[in-house]
């Protein structure tokens, strides 16, 4: 088993990634998730700051580290990756727009959560996935109101069955597909 640690930008990614379900999913690839740490924003990915997050995971036994960063309004995935301090035991994954856009790609979970069959053709093109999801729930009558909170939404999506595997099945969610492909490649390389 490859021992993997993940550094993520925000507080919502660990809600999805640091779960029994995700651990079981990647165990099928021969990967053991030893921990997920929250960096607290892109500025934490610079050379001096990322090392403290890396060290937490290395101390737990990580052999490889994934850094998950949002593209946000950056123009280029490659440049966003280059902004992250590089290490030979590290892979940088860029979620196009934000990690929350992957929720839009998991059609079955999104439909269940908002109460109406929903298919978002280009989930990674949405500039405000959270508002889109809330509006779908309000329009369907599933919600009377829903506070705009990434943490509340992450918990709700997790509780409704969201998986990265489902998001990666969407034909227009290449960053979720890339994330899963990198996991599979990591396992097969060892």
TAPE-V64363 format. One record per backbone hydrogen bond with DSSP energy under -1.0 kcal/mol. NH is the residue of the N-H (numbers start at 1). CO is the residue of the C=O. If there is no record, write none. Layout:
{{NH;CO} {NH;CO}}
This chain:
{{2;30} {4;32} {5;64} {6;35} {7;66} {8;37} {16;12} {17;13} {18;14} {19;17} {23;19} {24;20} {25;21} {26;22} {27;23} {29;26} {30;27} {31;26} {32;2} {34;4} {37;6} {39;8} {40;9} {44;41} {45;42} {50;46} {54;50} {55;51} {56;52} {57;53} {58;54} {59;55} {61;58} {62;57} {63;3} {64;3} {65;89} {66;5} {67;91} {68;7} {69;93} {71;95} {72;97} {74;71} {80;76} {81;77} {82;78} {83;79} {84;81} {85;45} {90;87} {91;65} {93;67} {95;69} {98;96} {101;98} {102;99} {103;100} {107;105} {110;106} {111;107} {112;108} {113;109} {114;110} {115;111} {125;122} {132;128} {133;129} {134;130} {135;131} {136;132} {137;133} {138;134} {139;135} {140;136} {142;137} {143;137} {149;147} {153;149} {154;150} {155;151} {156;152} {157;153} {158;154} {159;155} {160;156} {161;158} {162;157} {167;163} {168;164} {170;167} {173;170} {177;173} {178;174} {179;175} {180;176} {181;177} {182;178} {183;179} {184;180} {185;181} {186;182} {187;183} {188;184} {189;185}}
